[in-house]
């Protein structure tokens, strides 16, 4: 049943994306390829300039909306179509997901307008929102070159690339759900320290989370950060510049794709040292499998050798 739900939602997204892009003026071959890439949050484009090659605000908006929706929990979207109601969308995770998109986009928009040389608020808003959604959904599409953006805008993009989309989607990163649980757990701990005699638990969506769930979330976040930290050091030792090393590792572990500097939205990793590419490849593998399955297999291999 789960496989059927995921397949149904994926095919539905693909068809909607194809028809929408084709109707907006994108050639059928390009629309088909981009439809598959949007639904799978894969990010591969038929054009070197990605979505920006079509120079269409309508296409930009269609891709932006579809990317944002495709990064949500597939089961949640299936429930919306089955029930014919948007009530399943009324939950904390969805609100936090779209809220974080809005906040991060606004922050970058102001940075672009006041420090990035943008003359138009509309252009700054479009570029910032599209790029934030692209990074958060790990789709990796681009309509502008973020290598020319102010430093603060790049740092905000990296935050988006660490968090990414919702659990139950095809996105990478830590996932919105884990980040929200972590924030709620920190708030719960602060309240407990203010009122030591009180008894409180982390609550999400009207349900209390067991301590084991909260602990596993924090454990994954710690391991995720450790992988990023070790990889950054290793990539810098291989000869990559700090900006490319930090952003490249974060993007690789999160399956985001583009980073900053020479690996930004309209560039690629071809000029990186060979050993850096090896590390990026390992990071992509670890991030896609969410680290722990790989660690479990390695532990079995080492135990067998003993």
C-alpha positions as CSV (number, residue, x, y, z in Angstrom):
1,X,0.0,0.0,0.0
2,X,2.8,2.4,0.9
3,X,4.5,1.7,-2.5
4,X,1.3,2.3,-4.3
5,X,0.7,5.6,-2.5
6,X,4.3,6.8,-3.3
7,X,4.0,5.7,-6.9
8,X,0.6,7.4,-7.4
9,X,1.8,10.7,-5.9
10,X,5.0,10.6,-7.9
11,X,3.2,9.9,-11.2
12,X,0.6,12.5,-10.4
13,X,3.3,15.1,-9.8
14,X,5.1,14.1,-13.0
15,X,1.9,14.5,-15.1
16,X,0.9,17.8,-13.5
17,X,4.4,19.2,-14.0
18,X,4.6,18.1,-17.6
19,X,1.3,19.6,-18.6
20,X,1.9,22.8,-16.6
21,X,5.3,23.4,-18.1
22,X,4.2,22.5,-21.6
23,X,1.2,24.8,-21.4
24,X,3.5,27.6,-20.1
25,X,5.5,27.4,-23.3
26,X,8.3,25.0,-22.5
27,X,9.1,22.6,-25.4
28,X,7.6,19.1,-24.8
29,X,11.0,17.4,-24.5
30,X,12.3,19.9,-22.0
31,X,8.9,19.8,-20.1
32,X,9.1,16.0,-19.9
33,X,12.6,15.9,-18.5
34,X,12.0,18.8,-16.1
35,X,8.7,17.1,-14.9
36,X,10.6,14.0,-13.9
37,X,13.3,16.0,-12.2
38,X,10.8,18.1,-10.3
39,X,8.7,15.1,-9.1
40,X,11.9,13.3,-7.9
41,X,13.5,16.5,-6.7
42,X,16.5,15.4,-8.8
43,X,17.4,18.8,-10.3
44,X,18.9,17.7,-13.6
45,X,18.1,20.1,-16.5
46,X,18.3,19.8,-20.2
47,X,19.9,23.3,-20.3
48,X,23.2,24.6,-19.0
49,X,21.4,27.6,-17.6
50,X,18.8,25.4,-15.9
51,X,15.3,26.9,-15.6
52,X,16.8,30.4,-16.3
53,X,17.4,29.4,-19.9
54,X,13.7,29.7,-20.7
55,X,13.6,33.3,-19.4
56,X,9.9,33.0,-18.4
57,X,8.5,34.3,-15.1
58,X,5.5,32.0,-15.6
59,X,7.7,28.9,-15.9
60,X,9.7,30.1,-12.9
61,X,6.6,30.3,-10.8
62,X,5.3,27.0,-11.9
63,X,8.6,25.2,-11.1
64,X,8.8,27.1,-7.8
65,X,5.3,26.0,-6.6
66,X,5.8,22.4,-7.8
67,X,9.2,22.1,-6.1
68,X,7.7,23.3,-2.8
69,X,4.8,20.8,-3.0
70,X,7.0,17.9,-4.1
71,X,9.1,18.3,-1.0
72,X,6.2,17.6,1.3
73,X,5.2,14.2,2.8
74,X,3.8,12.1,0.0
75,X,1.4,10.4,2.3
76,X,0.0,13.8,3.4
77,X,-0.6,14.8,-0.2
78,X,-2.3,11.5,-0.9
79,X,-4.5,12.1,2.1
80,X,-5.5,15.5,0.7
81,X,-6.7,14.0,-2.6
82,X,-8.4,11.0,-1.0
83,X,-10.3,13.1,1.6
84,X,-10.9,16.0,-0.8
85,X,-9.9,18.3,2.1
86,X,-6.9,20.4,3.0
87,X,-7.3,19.5,6.7
88,X,-4.4,17.1,6.7
89,X,-2.2,20.1,5.8
90,X,-3.1,21.8,9.0
91,X,-0.3,20.5,11.1
92,X,2.9,21.9,12.7
93,X,5.4,20.4,10.3
94,X,3.7,21.9,7.2
95,X,3.4,25.3,8.9
96,X,7.1,25.3,9.9
97,X,8.1,24.1,6.5
98,X,6.4,26.9,4.6
99,X,7.2,29.4,7.4
100,X,10.9,28.7,7.1
101,X,10.7,29.1,3.3
102,X,9.1,32.6,3.8
103,X,11.6,33.7,6.5
104,X,14.7,32.6,4.7
105,X,13.5,34.0,1.4
106,X,12.7,37.4,3.0
107,X,16.2,37.5,4.6
108,X,17.9,36.8,1.3
109,X,15.6,39.2,-0.6
110,X,16.7,42.1,1.7
111,X,20.3,41.1,1.4
112,X,20.1,41.2,-2.4
113,X,18.2,44.5,-2.5
114,X,20.5,46.4,-0.1
115,X,23.9,44.6,-0.6
116,X,23.5,42.5,-3.8
117,X,23.1,45.2,-6.5
118,X,19.4,44.3,-7.2
119,X,17.4,47.3,-8.4
120,X,14.0,45.7,-8.4
121,X,12.2,44.3,-5.3
122,X,10.3,41.9,-7.6
123,X,13.5,40.4,-9.1
124,X,15.1,40.1,-5.7
125,X,12.0,38.4,-4.3
126,X,11.8,35.9,-7.3
127,X,15.5,35.0,-7.2
128,X,15.6,34.6,-3.5
129,X,12.4,32.6,-3.1
130,X,13.2,30.3,-6.1
131,X,16.7,29.6,-4.9
132,X,15.7,29.0,-1.3
133,X,13.0,26.5,-2.4
134,X,15.5,24.9,-4.8
135,X,18.0,24.3,-2.0
136,X,15.4,23.3,0.6
137,X,13.8,20.8,-1.8
138,X,17.2,19.5,-3.0
139,X,16.0,20.0,-6.5
140,X,19.0,22.2,-7.4
141,X,17.3,24.2,-10.3
142,X,18.5,27.7,-10.9
143,X,17.3,31.0,-12.5
144,X,20.3,33.1,-11.4
145,X,23.9,32.8,-10.5
146,X,24.1,32.9,-6.7
147,X,28.0,33.0,-6.9
148,X,27.6,36.8,-7.1
149,X,25.4,37.1,-4.1
150,X,26.5,38.7,-0.8
151,X,28.2,36.4,1.8
152,X,25.2,36.5,4.2
153,X,22.9,35.4,1.5
154,X,25.1,32.4,0.8
155,X,25.2,31.5,4.5
156,X,21.4,31.5,4.6
157,X,21.3,29.2,1.6
158,X,23.5,26.8,3.4
159,X,21.0,26.8,6.3
160,X,18.3,25.9,3.9
161,X,20.5,23.1,2.4
162,X,21.1,21.6,5.9
163,X,17.4,21.5,6.9
164,X,15.8,20.7,3.5
165,X,12.3,19.3,3.0
166,X,9.9,17.0,4.9
167,X,10.2,13.4,5.9
168,X,8.3,11.1,3.5
169,X,9.5,13.0,0.5
170,X,12.4,12.4,-1.9
171,X,14.4,15.3,-0.4
172,X,17.7,15.0,1.5
173,X,19.2,16.9,4.4
174,X,18.2,16.7,8.0
175,X,14.5,17.0,7.2
176,X,12.1,19.6,8.6
177,X,10.6,17.2,11.0
178,X,13.8,16.5,12.8
179,X,14.7,20.2,13.0
180,X,11.3,21.0,14.4
181,X,11.5,18.2,17.0
182,X,15.0,19.5,18.0
183,X,13.6,23.1,18.5
184,X,10.7,21.8,20.5
185,X,12.9,19.6,22.7
186,X,15.2,22.6,23.4
187,X,12.3,24.7,24.4
188,X,10.9,21.9,26.5
189,X,14.3,21.6,28.3
190,X,14.5,25.3,28.9
191,X,11.0,25.2,30.5
192,X,12.0,22.2,32.6
193,X,15.1,24.0,33.9
194,X,12.9,27.1,34.8
195,X,10.4,24.8,36.6
196,X,12.4,21.7,37.8
197,X,9.5,20.1,39.4
198,X,7.3,20.2,36.3
199,X,6.7,17.2,34.1
200,X,6.7,17.9,30.4
201,X,7.2,16.1,27.1
202,X,7.8,17.2,23.5
203,X,4.5,17.5,21.7
204,X,3.9,17.5,17.9
205,X,0.6,17.5,16.1
206,X,-1.3,16.9,19.3
207,X,0.7,13.9,20.2
208,X,3.5,13.5,22.8
209,X,6.8,12.1,21.5
210,X,8.5,9.4,23.6
211,X,12.0,10.3,24.9
212,X,13.5,7.6,22.7
213,X,12.3,9.4,19.6
214,X,13.7,12.7,20.7
215,X,17.0,11.1,21.6
216,X,17.2,9.4,18.2
217,X,16.6,12.7,16.5
218,X,19.4,14.4,18.4
219,X,21.7,11.5,17.8
220,X,21.1,11.7,14.0
221,X,21.7,15.5,14.1
222,X,25.0,15.0,15.9
223,X,26.2,12.3,13.5
224,X,25.1,14.4,10.5
225,X,27.1,17.4,11.8
226,X,30.1,15.2,12.5
227,X,30.1,13.9,9.0
228,X,30.0,17.5,7.6
229,X,32.8,18.7,9.9
230,X,35.1,15.8,9.1
231,X,34.4,16.0,5.4
232,X,35.1,19.8,5.3
233,X,38.5,19.2,6.8
234,X,39.3,16.4,4.5
235,X,38.2,18.3,1.4
236,X,40.2,21.4,2.4
237,X,43.2,19.1,2.9
238,X,42.7,17.9,-0.7
239,X,43.2,21.5,-2.0
240,X,39.6,22.9,-2.3
241,X,39.0,26.5,-1.4
242,X,37.2,27.0,2.0
243,X,34.0,28.3,0.3
244,X,33.8,25.4,-2.1
245,X,34.7,22.9,0.7
246,X,32.1,24.0,3.2
247,X,29.3,24.5,0.7
248,X,30.2,21.5,-1.4
249,X,30.2,19.2,1.6
250,X,26.9,20.5,3.0
251,X,25.3,20.2,-0.5
252,X,26.7,16.7,-1.0
253,X,25.6,15.3,2.3
254,X,22.2,17.0,1.9
255,X,21.8,15.9,-1.8
256,X,21.2,19.5,-2.6
257,X,23.6,19.8,-5.6
258,X,24.8,23.4,-6.0
259,X,26.9,25.1,-3.4
260,X,28.6,28.5,-3.3
261,X,31.6,30.1,-5.1
262,X,32.9,27.9,-8.0
263,X,30.3,25.2,-7.3
264,X,27.3,27.6,-7.2
265,X,23.9,27.3,-9.0
266,X,25.2,27.8,-12.5
267,X,28.6,26.0,-12.0
268,X,29.6,22.5,-11.3
269,X,32.2,20.3,-9.5
270,X,34.4,19.5,-12.5
271,X,37.2,21.8,-11.4
272,X,37.5,20.4,-7.9
273,X,40.5,18.1,-7.0
274,X,40.0,14.4,-7.7
275,X,40.1,13.4,-4.0
276,X,37.6,16.2,-3.2
277,X,35.2,14.6,-5.7
278,X,35.7,11.2,-4.0
279,X,34.8,12.7,-0.7
280,X,31.8,14.5,-2.2
281,X,30.7,11.2,-3.7
282,X,31.0,9.4,-0.3
283,X,29.0,12.2,1.3
284,X,26.2,12.0,-1.3
285,X,26.0,8.2,-0.6
286,X,25.9,8.7,3.2
287,X,23.4,11.5,3.0
288,X,21.1,9.7,0.6
289,X,21.0,6.6,2.8
290,X,20.8,8.8,6.0
291,X,24.1,7.6,7.4
292,X,23.0,5.0,10.0
293,X,22.2,2.2,7.5
294,X,25.8,2.6,6.2
295,X,27.2,2.5,9.7
296,X,25.2,-0.6,10.5
297,X,26.5,-2.4,7.4
298,X,30.1,-1.4,8.3
299,X,29.7,-2.6,11.9
300,X,28.6,-6.0,10.6
301,X,31.6,-6.2,8.3
302,X,34.0,-5.3,11.1
303,X,32.4,-7.7,13.5
304,X,32.7,-10.5,10.9
305,X,36.4,-9.7,10.4
306,X,36.9,-10.1,14.1
